[in-house]
Amino acid sequence: MSSTTQHWNPAQYGKDARFVSDLGMPVVDLLSPQRGENILDLGCGDGALTAKLVELGCNVVGVDSSFEMIAAAKSLGLNARVMDGQALRFTHEFDAVFSNAALHWMKNPECVIAGVWRALKPGGRFVGEFGGCGNVTSIVTALESALSSRGKMVASPWFFPHPEEYKRLLEASGFEIKTLELIPRPTLLPGDVSGWLQTFAQPYISVLPAAQRLDFISEVVETLRPLLCDTKGDWKADYVRLRFATTKPNTAT
Ligand code: BEZ
């Protein structure tokens, strides 16, 4: 069983994954950011939604574990730094912690939630959305099957919890749940699924020798075509979102 890391390329991300931030507005609405609030954008990526929060009048710090994505966010003039979301280094600084499409990359949710709790002022909010149970199941199945026929296995790089599991983790830290729901959201891709695979599925692709990778991707695309591509040639990934809003009680420290 192998486990590898994901590397991010802001240019490729902008081409194949811009829909991630474009579809993030419902989470921004759920956050209901107020002018002058101090907000931490956890897993800010290239800063597209960080910039939106700044536009709305908030003081925003973006953090991400990718040096390349933070460089892209900084090039937009944002306050952004490289930091592991599983080891946040803030204490009672933020009115809210916001996260879109990032928490599924952090496989130690207890450490994430503990760091968010510490980062928030009493009464602060933790609002986010990420992949929930069932997310991209057909893609994961196709990747695992094509790898297995090549004699390889990869531990899932992602954390896609059941809502009850995530609720339990949040409540164990003291958060009060305002809303927490699983939302199936088939998501239109900008091209065929190969762009998605090259952008997001590197932990699966990189265990193969370079000479086998294109053939591997083609096989996964053909396995997924009958499942994710419609008669017009449009590809939709089988996304399932876990969207939540919580508060740290006013009385908490
Ligand atoms: C997601 O946003 O659900 C996602 C993105 C990349 C890999 C896995 C899931």
Residues whose N, C-alpha, C, O or C-beta is under 5 A from the ligand:
A	BS01	BEZ	A101 G131 F200
